[in-house]
Amino acid sequence: MVGRILAYLKARGVLREAILSYISVRKRHPKRPYAVRKPKEYPITVPGDLVELDTLDVRPLPGVVFKHFSSYDVVSRWNVIGIYRQSTATTAKHFSG
């Protein structure tokens, strides 16, 4: 019923289509230069094959910031935590190594 009413109003010239000044196009997401996912066929069988690493800001006092590192081994289910002054690749390497 609504479709017939709209068609009738368009035929009479009462209703006109809006002219779009832009075309909506789905944007491509750029590839991430970090955190590349592992292939699905990669076997995870021994401890150390897949370790999840996460960081968090800890602010015990105003102006004091610590970086909390936590790692989780998926196979052995071991958790390790550490506190550092800065969150850099060097501290992450030192923490995981």
Secondary structure as UniProt FT lines:
FT   HELIX           2..12
FT   TURN            40..41
FT   TURN            47..48
FT   STRAND          51..61
FT   TURN            62..63
FT   STRAND          64..73
FT   TURN            74..76
FT   STRAND          79..84
FT   HELIX           89..96
//
